[in-house]
Amino acid sequence: MNTTCTKYPVLMLHGVGFRDLKWPLYWGRIPNALTQMGVDLYYGNQDCWARIEDNARTIKARIRQILDESGAEKINIIAHSKGGLEARMAASSLGMGSQIASITTIGTPHRGSKTVDRLLKAPHSLFNIASFAVDNWIGLIGDTKPNFYAVCKDFSTAYAEQFNRDNPDVPGIFYQSFAGVMRSPLSDINLSTANFVVRLIEGENDGLVTVESAKWGESFTLLKGRTRRGVSHYDEIDFRRSPLSRKAGGDGIKDICDVYRDIINGLAERGL
C-alpha cells in the first residue's frame, strides 16, 4: 500500500447530481490536499441519479476492486451527501462491513428532509416531466440507472426512517459525521432559495441538508465559517476551489481542505 498517514486507502463518494470526472472534479482542491499527505485515494464511480440501493451495489463492487488493487484489508470511506447513505447500505445490507474501517459522512441527509416531504405532495405529472428530462440527459453522460423521481422519494423522512432500521451501524466500523451551516441565504447564491425554504420548514441547514439530519455516528462536527458566509453544501466539497476566508485569525473554518486534512489525521490517530 502507498498510504503513509492512514493504515487503509480512502474511498471518496460523491453526492447526487454529479459524477466522478477528471474535469470538473467534484471535490475541488481536496484530493490534491490529501494525496500530498500520502493518502492512497480512490473514487466510487457510482451514478449521479441512481437510487441509493443501485449505487450501493456499485460501491460494493468498487470496494472489492480497490482491495484487490491495493492489497489492503479494509478501506476508509469519506462520503458527501447521498454518498453517505450509499456507504452505509454497502456496509450493512450488502455485507461489506468487514471490509470497511470507517465511514465519514459530510452533509448527508441521514434522517431525510421534511422539505422534500412537502415537495413530494406536488402533482405526479410535474415529477414525471422533470424525471423524463433529467433521466434522459443524465443517461447521455454516463448514468446506467438514472431515476430522478425515485431518488427524490429516497430523501423523504419516511424512507429515511425505514432505511435506518434496515441499515444499522456495523460493529467495528467507526462512524462520524459533519454538517455545514449557511449563515444566511446570501452565503451561497447557488443555494440561496433552497436555504431560505429549508430554514423556514426545518431550521439551520447548509442549503440542502439540515444539521439534525446530518448528525450520525460516534462523533459529530458542525462546520462554521470564519466569516458571515458560513459553510454551504457546495462549500463542503470545495465547489468554488478557493479558501472560505482570507482572514487571518478568528474562529471557524478558513479552508475546507483543512477539514479533510483533520479527518485524515483523526483516522490515522485511530490506527485506521
PADO-557176 format. One record per residue: residue number from 1; residue in one letter; x, y, z of N, C-alpha, C, O in turn. Coordinates in steps of 0.02 Angstrom, whole numbers. Layout:
# residues N
  resi  resn     nc1     nc2     nc3    cac1    cac2    cac3     cc1     cc2     cc3     oc1     oc2     oc3
   NUM     A       X       Y       Z       X       Y       Z       X       Y       Z       X       Y       Z
...
***
This chain:
# residues 272
  resi  resn     nc1     nc2     nc3    cac1    cac2    cac3     cc1     cc2     cc3     oc1     oc2     oc3
     1     M      42     -60       0       0       0       0      43      63       0      99      62      25
     2     N      17     117     -28      54     179     -34      40     229      22      73     281      26
     3     T      -8     214      64     -27     262     115      28     272     167      60     223     187
     4     T      39     333     188      88     347     239      56     379     300      89     384     352
     5     C      -6     399     295     -38     432     352     -98     394     378    -117     402     436
     6     T    -129     352     337    -182     309     361    -164     237     345    -129     223     296
     7     K    -187     192     386    -172     121     376    -205      95     312    -177      53     277
     8     Y    -265     120     299    -304      95     243    -315     149     190    -313     209     205
     9     P    -327     129     127    -343     178      74    -408     215      90    -447     194     132
    10     V    -418     270      55    -478     311      64    -519     311       0    -494     325     -54
    11     L    -583     294       7    -630     295     -48    -676     355     -40    -709     361      12
    12     M    -678     399     -90    -720     459     -86    -783     448    -129    -779     430    -187
    13     L    -841     461     -98    -905     450    -132    -942     516    -140    -954     552     -91
    14     H    -959     533    -202    -993     596    -216   -1068     591    -200   -1094     538    -184
    15     G   -1101     648    -205   -1172     652    -193   -1213     652    -256   -1188     637    -310
    16     V   -1276     671    -250   -1322     669    -305   -1307     724    -356   -1285     778    -338
    17     G   -1320     709    -420   -1314     759    -472   -1246     767    -503   -1237     806    -549
    18     F   -1197     730    -478   -1129     736    -504   -1100     667    -517   -1123     617    -490
    19     R   -1048     665    -559   -1012     603    -572    -938     615    -558    -915     672    -554
    20     D    -900     560    -551    -828     565    -542    -796     576    -610    -785     530    -648
    21     L    -780     639    -624    -749     658    -687    -683     692    -672    -675     724    -620
    22     K    -636     686    -718    -572     721    -709    -582     796    -711    -546     834    -677
    23     W    -632     818    -750    -647     890    -752    -720     900    -771    -742     872    -822
    24     P    -759     938    -733    -737     969    -670    -736     917    -613    -780     875    -609
    25     L    -686     920    -571    -679     873    -516    -728     891    -460    -728     948    -436
    26     Y    -768     843    -440    -819     855    -389    -790     883    -325    -821     925    -293
    27     W    -730     861    -307    -701     877    -242    -653     936    -243    -618     948    -193
    28     G    -651     975    -296    -609    1034    -298    -536    1020    -283    -505     976    -314
    29     R    -507    1058    -236    -436    1052    -218    -423     997    -167    -365     982    -150
    30     I    -476     966    -142    -470     919     -85    -428     858    -103    -383     841     -64
    31     P    -439     824    -159    -398     766    -174    -323     781    -176    -282     742    -152
    32     N    -305     838    -205    -235     857    -207    -206     867    -137    -150     847    -123
    33     A    -247     898     -94    -225     908     -24    -213     842      11    -166     835      50
    34     L    -255     792      -3    -249     727      30    -192     686       2    -156     653      39
    35     T    -184     687     -64    -130     648     -93     -62     677     -73     -13     640     -68
    36     Q     -58     742     -61       3     772     -36      20     747      34      78     748      54
    37     M     -30     724      70     -19     695     136       2     622     132      22     592     182
    38     G      -3     593      72      14     523      63     -45     476      62     -36     415      65
    39     V    -105     503      56    -165     462      56    -170     423     -10    -160     451     -64
    40     D    -186     359      -5    -199     316     -63    -273     326     -79    -316     297     -46
    41     L    -288     366    -130    -355     392    -141    -390     359    -200    -360     348    -253
    42     Y    -454     343    -190    -495     313    -243    -564     348    -244    -583     383    -198
    43     Y    -600     336    -300    -667     365    -309    -718     309    -321    -701     255    -345
    44     G    -781     325    -303    -833     274    -307    -857     257    -378    -874     200    -392
    45     N    -857     308    -422    -880     299    -491    -953     276    -496    -972     243    -544
    46     Q    -993     293    -446   -1064     275    -449   -1104     326    -490   -1079     381    -504
    47     D   -1165     308    -508   -1208     353    -546   -1226     415    -505   -1221     414    -443
    48     C   -1246     468    -539   -1264     529    -503   -1339     533    -487   -1358     567    -440
    49     W   -1381     497    -525   -1453     500    -511   -1484     430    -504   -1543     421    -518
    50     A   -1444     382    -484   -1471     315    -472   -1495     310    -400   -1475     350    -357
    51     R   -1539     264    -386   -1564     254    -319   -1507     232    -272   -1456     206    -295
    52     I   -1517     243    -209   -1467     225    -158   -1447     152    -164   -1388     136    -163
    53     E   -1496     108    -171   -1481      36    -173   -1441      17    -235   -1398     -27    -231
    54     D   -1454      49    -291   -1416      34    -352   -1343      57    -346   -1297      22    -364
    55     N   -1334     118    -319   -1266     143    -310   -1229     104    -257   -1168      95    -262
    56     A   -1264      80    -206   -1231      41    -153   -1201     -23    -182   -1148     -45    -161
    57     R   -1236     -52    -230   -1209    -113    -262   -1147     -96    -303   -1098    -134    -305
    58     T   -1148     -38    -336   -1089     -16    -373   -1030      -6    -326    -974     -25    -341
    59     I   -1044      24    -268    -992      37    -219    -965     -28    -190    -905     -34    -177
    60     K   -1008     -77    -180    -986    -142    -156    -934    -172    -203    -881    -196    -182
    61     A    -949    -170    -267    -903    -197    -317    -839    -155    -319    -784    -182    -328
    62     R    -846     -90    -311    -788     -45    -312    -742     -59    -253    -681     -59    -260
    63     I    -770     -71    -195    -730     -87    -136    -688    -150    -148    -628    -151    -133
    64     R    -720    -200    -175    -683    -263    -189    -626    -250    -238    -572    -277    -231
    65     Q    -640    -209    -288    -589    -193    -338    -530    -156    -305    -472    -172    -320
    66     I    -545    -108    -262    -492     -70    -229    -450    -114    -184    -389    -108    -182
    67     L    -482    -159    -147    -445    -204    -103    -399    -250    -143    -343    -265    -122
    68     D    -423    -272    -200    -381    -314    -243    -321    -275    -270    -265    -300    -270
    69     E    -333    -213    -291    -280    -172    -319    -229    -151    -267    -169    -150    -281
    70     S    -252    -133    -208    -209    -104    -157    -176    -156    -112    -123    -144     -83
    71     G    -208    -214    -106    -183    -264     -60    -203    -250      12    -181    -285      58
    72     A    -245    -199      22    -267    -181      89    -322    -229     113    -355    -262      73
    73     E    -331    -232     179    -383    -274     208    -449    -236     213    -502    -267     211
    74     K    -445    -170     221    -504    -129     229    -494     -62     194    -439     -47     170
    75     I    -547     -22     193    -543      46     167    -576      94     216    -618      74     256
    76     N    -558     158     211    -594     212     244    -637     246     191    -615     256     135
    77     I    -697     264     209    -742     299     163    -755     370     187    -772     381     245
    78     I    -747     418     142    -768     487     154    -822     501     102    -809     500      42
    79     A    -883     515     125    -939     522      79    -976     588      90    -987     609     146
    80     H    -995     619      35   -1033     681      38   -1105     669      19   -1120     631     -28
    81     S   -1151     700      56   -1222     699      39   -1250     628      32   -1241     587      76
    82     K   -1283     613     -23   -1315     548     -34   -1264     491     -32   -1281     434     -16
    83     G   -1201     506     -49   -1149     455     -47   -1142     423      22   -1123     365      27
    84     G   -1158     461      74   -1154     433     142   -1205     378     154   -1190     329     189
    85     L   -1264     386     126   -1316     334     132   -1297     272      94   -1309     216     116
    86     E   -1267     282      36   -1245     226      -5   -1189     187      29   -1186     126      24
    87     A   -1145     223      63   -1091     190     100   -1119     149     157   -1098      92     168
    88     R   -1168     177     193   -1198     140     249   -1234      78     225   -1231      26     258
    89     M   -1268      81     169   -1303      23     143   -1253     -31     121   -1264     -90     133
    90     A   -1200     -10      88   -1149     -58      67   -1120     -94     127   -1108    -155     125
    91     A   -1109     -57     182   -1080     -86     242   -1129    -133     277   -1109    -186     301
    92     S   -1192    -114     280   -1241    -151     319   -1279    -203     279   -1267    -263     286
    93     S   -1325    -181     237   -1368    -227     200   -1330    -270     150   -1350    -326     137
    94     L   -1276    -243     122   -1240    -279      70   -1179    -316      96   -1139    -343      57
    95     G   -1171    -317     162   -1121    -360     193   -1049    -342     185   -1006    -385     189
    96     M   -1034    -278     172    -964    -257     163    -932    -230     227    -877    -203     225
    97     G    -967    -236     282    -943    -207     345    -874    -229     365    -835    -188     391
    98     S    -857    -292     354    -791    -317     374    -735    -289     332    -676    -295     350
    99     Q    -752    -257     275    -700    -228     231    -696    -151     238    -658    -119     203
   100     I    -736    -124     284    -737     -51     293    -714     -34     364    -742     -59     413
   101     A    -663      10     369    -637      29     434    -675      88     463    -686      91     524
   102     S    -695     135     420    -729     195     444    -774     223     390    -761     214     330
   103     I    -826     258     411    -870     294     365    -878     365     392    -908     376     445
   104     T    -853     413     355    -859     484     372    -909     515     324    -899     514     263
   105     T    -964     543     350   -1014     574     307   -1014     649     317   -1006     674     373
   106     I   -1024     685     263   -1023     758     263   -1085     783     228   -1094     771     168
   107     G   -1129     818     264   -1190     843     234   -1236     789     208   -1268     797     156
   108     T   -1239     733     243   -1281     676     222   -1349     678     256   -1352     686     317
   109     P   -1404     672     219   -1471     675     249   -1492     609     281   -1536     574     255
   110     H   -1461     592     337   -1474     528     370   -1547     520     393   -1572     465     398
   111     R   -1579     576     407   -1648     574     432   -1697     604     381   -1753     621     399
   112     G   -1676     609     320   -1720     633     268   -1733     708     273   -1698     743     309
   113     S   -1783     730     236   -1798     802     233   -1873     814     235   -1910     787     194
   114     K   -1895     855     283   -1966     873     286   -1984     918     227   -2042     919     206
   115     T   -1935     954     201   -1948     996     142   -1964     952      82   -2010     967      44
   116     V   -1926     898      74   -1940     851      19   -2009     819      29   -2045     808     -19
   117     D   -2027     805      91   -2094     777     105   -2148     822      74   -2195     797      44
   118     R   -2140     886      82   -2189     934      55   -2187     936     -21   -2239     940     -54
   119     L   -2126     935     -48   -2119     937    -121   -2150     876    -154   -2177     880    -209
   120     L   -2147     820    -120   -2174     758    -148   -2251     758    -151   -2281     713    -180
   121     K   -2282     807    -120   -2354     814    -123   -2377     850    -187   -2436     855    -201
   122     A   -2328     874    -225   -2344     906    -289   -2372     855    -337   -2359     795    -329
   123     P   -2409     876    -388   -2438     829    -437   -2384     785    -468   -2330     809    -486
   124     H   -2399     720    -475   -2351     673    -504   -2332     693    -575   -2277     677    -598
   125     S   -2377     727    -609   -2362     746    -678   -2301     792    -682   -2262     788    -729
   126     L   -2293     835    -632   -2235     879    -631   -2170     840    -621   -2120     853    -654
   127     F   -2173     791    -576   -2114     749    -565   -2099     706    -627   -2041     694    -643
   128     N   -2151     684    -660   -2141     643    -720   -2105     682    -775   -2062     656    -809
   129     I   -2124     746    -782   -2092     788    -832   -2018     799    -814   -1974     792    -856
   130     A   -2006     815    -749   -1938     826    -727   -1896     763    -733   -1838     765    -753
   131     S   -1926     706    -715   -1890     642    -718   -1871     625    -790   -1816     602    -803
   132     F   -1917     636    -836   -1904     622    -907   -1844     663    -931   -1799     637    -965
   133     A   -1844     727    -913   -1790     771    -935   -1723     752    -904   -1673     746    -939
   134     V   -1723     744    -838   -1661     729    -802   -1634     660    -822   -1575     653    -836
   135     D   -1677     610    -822   -1655     541    -836   -1625     535    -905   -1575     501    -915
   136     N   -1657     567    -954   -1631     563   -1022   -1564     600   -1030   -1518     575   -1063
   137     W   -1560     659   -1000   -1498     697   -1005   -1440     661    -968   -1385     655    -995
   138     I   -1454     638    -907   -1402     606    -868   -1381     540    -900   -1323     519    -895
   139     G   -1427     506    -932   -1410     445    -967   -1360     457   -1022   -1318     414   -1036
   140     L   -1364     515   -1053   -1318     531   -1108   -1246     541   -1083   -1199     531   -1121
   141     I   -1238     561   -1020   -1170     574    -995   -1143     517    -952   -1091     523    -920
   142     G   -1180     459    -951   -1149     402    -920   -1188     363    -868   -1170     307    -852
   143     D   -1241     391    -840   -1280     354    -790   -1312     292    -822   -1339     296    -877
   144     T   -1308     236    -787   -1338     175    -813   -1408     163    -787   -1449     131    -820
   145     K   -1424     190    -728   -1490     181    -698   -1518     246    -669   -1535     247    -610
   146     P   -1523     299    -708   -1549     362    -681   -1623     355    -663   -1662     325    -700
   147     N   -1642     383    -606   -1712     379    -583   -1725     439    -538   -1727     432    -477
   148     F   -1735     496    -568   -1742     559    -532   -1798     557    -480   -1788     575    -422
   149     Y   -1856     534    -500   -1913     534    -454   -1901     488    -395   -1917     506    -338
   150     A   -1874     429    -407   -1861     381    -353   -1809     409    -305   -1814     399    -244
   151     V   -1759     443    -331   -1708     473    -288   -1739     526    -243   -1722     531    -184
   152     C   -1783     566    -271   -1817     617    -231   -1856     584    -173   -1854     609    -117
   153     K   -1889     529    -187   -1926     492    -135   -1878     464     -83   -1895     458     -24
   154     D   -1816     448    -104   -1766     421     -57   -1744     473      -6   -1714     456      45
   155     F   -1760     537     -19   -1742     590      29   -1799     607      76   -1793     654     116
   156     S   -1853     571      73   -1910     584     118   -1895     559     188   -1852     515     196
   157     T   -1929     586     237   -1918     564     306   -1943     492     316   -1914     454     356
   158     A   -1996     473     281   -2022     405     288   -1971     354     262   -1960     302     294
   159     Y   -1941     369     205   -1890     324     178   -1830     321     226   -1803     267     238
   160     A   -1810     378     253   -1753     380     299   -1765     337     361   -1720     302     383
   161     E   -1824     341     388   -1840     300     447   -1833     226     432   -1804     189     472
   162     Q   -1860     204     375   -1855     134     357   -1783     116     340   -1759      62     359
   163     F   -1748     160     306   -1678     148     289   -1636     138     351   -1594      93     353
   164     N   -1646     180     401   -1606     175     463   -1621     111     501   -1577      83     534
   165     R   -1683      88     497   -1699      23     529   -1666     -35     492   -1642     -82     523
   166     D   -1664     -29     426   -1637     -84     385   -1561     -84     382   -1530    -134     364
   167     N   -1531     -26     399   -1458     -20     392   -1426       5     457   -1400      61     459
   168     P   -1429     -35     509   -1398     -14     572   -1322     -11     565   -1293     -43     521
   169     D   -1290      28     608   -1218      33     607   -1186     -35     619   -1210     -74     660
   170     V   -1133     -48     583   -1098    -112     589   -1045    -108     644   -1003     -64     642
   171     P   -1047    -153     693    -996    -152     746    -926    -158     715    -914    -198     670
   172     G    -880    -118     741    -812    -119     716    -796     -64     667    -738     -50     654
   173     I    -849     -33     638    -838      24     593    -843      88     634    -889      96     675
   174     F    -797     134     623    -800     200     656    -841     246     612    -823     261     555
   175     Y    -898     269     639    -942     315     603    -935     385     632    -936     394     693
   176     Q    -927     435     588    -926     505     610    -960     547     557    -965     527     499
   177     S    -983     606     577   -1020     649     530   -1003     722     539    -981     744     592
   178     F   -1015     759     485   -1002     832     483   -1062     865     449   -1095     836     407
   179     A   -1075     928     469   -1128     967     437   -1108    1040     432   -1080    1067     479
   180     G   -1122    1070     376   -1109    1142     367   -1172    1182     383   -1227    1155     385
   181     V   -1162    1247     394   -1218    1292     406   -1207    1357     368   -1156    1389     377
   182     M   -1255    1375     326   -1254    1440     293   -1279    1492     343   -1331    1482     375
   183     R   -1244    1548     349   -1265    1600     396   -1329    1635     373   -1368    1658     414
   184     S   -1338    1639     306   -1397    1671     278   -1405    1646     206   -1359    1617     179
   185     P   -1463    1657     176   -1473    1636     106   -1422    1668      58   -1411    1641       4
   186     L   -1392    1723      77   -1344    1757      35   -1274    1727      39   -1228    1747       3
   187     S   -1265    1678      83   -1199    1647      92   -1176    1611      29   -1116    1609      15
   188     D   -1222    1582      -7   -1205    1546     -69   -1263    1557    -118   -1317    1529    -109
   189     I   -1251    1597    -168   -1304    1616    -215   -1334    1555    -250   -1392    1556    -270
   190     N   -1293    1503    -259   -1318    1442    -292   -1371    1406    -251   -1411    1368    -278
   191     L   -1370    1418    -186   -1417    1382    -141   -1459    1430    -100   -1488    1410     -49
   192     S   -1464    1492    -121   -1498    1542     -81   -1572    1526     -71   -1597    1530     -15
   193     T   -1607    1509    -125   -1679    1494    -119   -1690    1431     -78   -1734    1429     -34
   194     A   -1651    1379     -91   -1658    1316     -54   -1644    1327      20   -1681    1301      62
   195     N   -1592    1364      36   -1576    1378     106   -1634    1414     141   -1651    1397     198
   196     F   -1662    1463     108   -1717    1502     136   -1778    1457     150   -1808    1461     204
   197     V   -1796    1415     102   -1854    1372     109   -1843    1319     163   -1886    1309     206
   198     V   -1785    1287     162   -1771    1235     211   -1767    1265     281   -1788    1234     330
   199     R   -1739    1325     286   -1735    1358     351   -1805    1371     379   -1816    1362     439
   200     L   -1852    1392     337   -1920    1405     359   -1954    1341     384   -1990    1342     434
   201     I   -1943    1287     348   -1979    1225     363   -1944    1184     417   -1977    1154     460
   202     E   -1877    1183     416   -1841    1136     460   -1790    1166     507   -1777    1139     560
   203     G   -1759    1222     487   -1708    1251     531   -1641    1258     497   -1637    1257     435
   204     E   -1588    1264     537   -1520    1275     511   -1501    1222     460   -1514    1163     469
   205     N   -1469    1245     405   -1451    1198     352   -1393    1225     311   -1374    1284     316
   206     D   -1367    1182     268   -1310    1201     225   -1334    1222     155   -1293    1229     109
   207     G   -1398    1230     147   -1427    1246      82   -1468    1189      56   -1508    1198      10
   208     L   -1459    1130      84   -1498    1071      65   -1514    1026     124   -1570    1003     131
   209     V   -1465    1014     167   -1471     966     221   -1468    1002     289   -1424    1044     300
   210     T   -1514     985     334   -1514    1016     400   -1461     986     444   -1437     930     432
   211     V   -1443    1023     496   -1394    1000     544   -1418     935     577   -1379     888     584
   212     E   -1480     934     598   -1506     875     633   -1507     813     588   -1494     758     612
   213     S   -1522     822     525   -1523     765     479   -1453     738     465   -1445     679     452
   214     A   -1403     782     468   -1334     762     452   -1299     727     509   -1247     696     498
   215     K   -1326     731     570   -1292     701     628   -1296     624     625   -1349     595     616
   216     W   -1237     593     633   -1236     519     633   -1169     495     661   -1117     525     649
   217     G   -1172     441     699   -1111     408     721   -1086     429     789   -1120     464     827
   218     E   -1025     407     804    -995     420     869    -975     493     878    -975     519     934
   219     S    -958     525     824    -933     594     828    -969     637     777    -980     617     720
   220     F    -987     698     798   -1019     746     752    -983     813     758    -969     837     813
   221     T    -969     844     700    -936     909     698    -977     958     656    -993     944     599
   222     L    -993    1015     686   -1028    1068     650    -977    1114     618    -934    1141     652
   223     L    -983    1123     553    -936    1164     515    -962    1236     509   -1013    1249     478
   224     K    -926    1282     540    -945    1352     537    -888    1392     505    -830    1384     524
   225     G    -905    1435     459    -855    1475     425    -827    1530     470    -857    1549     520
   226     R    -769    1556     450    -736    1609     489    -770    1677     478    -765    1722     519
   227     T    -805    1683     423    -839    1746     407    -914    1736     411    -937    1683     434
   228     R    -952    1786     390   -1025    1783     394   -1055    1738     340   -1116    1727     338
   229     R   -1012    1712     295   -1037    1667     241   -1065    1602     269   -1118    1579     248
   230     G   -1028    1572     315   -1046    1506     337   -1017    1454     290    -971    1469     251
   231     V   -1043    1392     293   -1019    1337     251   -1079    1304     217   -1123    1277     251
   232     S   -1082    1308     151   -1138    1280     115   -1126    1208      93   -1071    1182     101
   233     H   -1177    1177      66   -1172    1108      41   -1119    1104     -13   -1084    1053     -18
   234     Y   -1112    1156     -54   -1061    1157    -105    -992    1173     -76    -941    1147    -100
   235     D    -990    1216     -25    -927    1230       8    -896    1166      38    -835    1160      41
   236     E    -938    1120      59    -915    1059      90    -872    1017      43    -833     974      65
   237     I    -879    1029     -23    -839     992     -72    -794    1040    -113    -772    1023    -168
   238     D    -783    1099     -85    -738    1147    -117    -761    1166    -188    -720    1168    -234
   239     F    -825    1178    -196    -854    1193    -261    -822    1255    -293    -815    1258    -354
   240     R    -804    1304    -251    -776    1366    -277    -700    1363    -288    -670    1410    -315
   241     R    -669    1308    -266    -597    1299    -275    -556    1356    -243    -507    1379    -272
   242     S    -577    1379    -185    -540    1432    -151    -555    1429     -77    -606    1402     -57
   243     P    -511    1457     -35    -524    1459      37    -590    1495      53    -612    1537      14
   244     L    -619    1477     108    -682    1509     129    -669    1580     153    -713    1623     149
   245     S    -608    1592     177    -592    1658     202    -517    1672     194    -476    1626     200
   246     R    -500    1734     180    -429    1755     178    -410    1787     244    -352    1807     254
   247     K    -457    1791     289    -447    1825     353    -402    1783     399    -414    1724     409
   248     A    -352    1815     427    -308    1781     474    -338    1783     544    -368    1833     564
   249     G    -330    1729     580    -354    1726     648    -430    1718     652    -464    1716     601
   250     G    -455    1715     712    -527    1708     723    -549    1636     725    -510    1590     710
   251     D    -612    1625     743    -640    1558     748    -671    1538     681    -683    1580     638
   252     G    -682    1473     674    -715    1448     615    -665    1423     563    -604    1428     572
   253     I    -691    1397     509    -651    1365     457    -626    1417     407    -665    1457     381
   254     K    -562    1415     394    -533    1459     344    -533    1427     275    -545    1460     225
   255     D    -520    1361     273    -515    1324     210    -543    1254     221    -522    1219     267
   256     I    -590    1233     179    -621    1168     186    -570    1112     180    -580    1058     208
   257     C    -516    1124     144    -464    1072     138    -435    1054     206    -414     998     217
   258     D    -434    1103     251    -409    1090     318    -453    1040     355    -429    1000     395
   259     V    -518    1043     342    -564     996     373    -548     924     352    -547     879     393
   260     Y    -535     915     288    -519     848     262    -451     825     287    -442     766     301
   261     R    -404     871     293    -339     852     322    -348     828     394    -317     780     416
   262     D    -391     863     431    -404     843     501    -438     775     504    -425     735     549
   263     I    -482     761     456    -515     695     453    -462     641     445    -464     591     481
   264     I    -416     651     399    -364     602     386    -320     593     447    -303     537     466
   265     N    -300     649     479    -259     645     539    -295     607     595    -265     569     632
   266     G    -361     619     600    -400     585     651    -404     510     639    -399     470     686
   267     L    -412     491     576    -414     419     560    -346     387     574    -343     331     599
   268     A    -293     423     557    -226     397     570    -214     386     644    -184     336     664
   269     E    -237     434     685    -229     428     757    -266     367     785    -246     338     835
   270     R    -319     348     752    -357     288     773    -328     224     745    -353     170     759
   271     G    -275     230     706    -244     172     677    -282     144     617    -276      86     600
   272     L    -322     189     585    -362     169     528    -332     196     463    -359     184     409
***
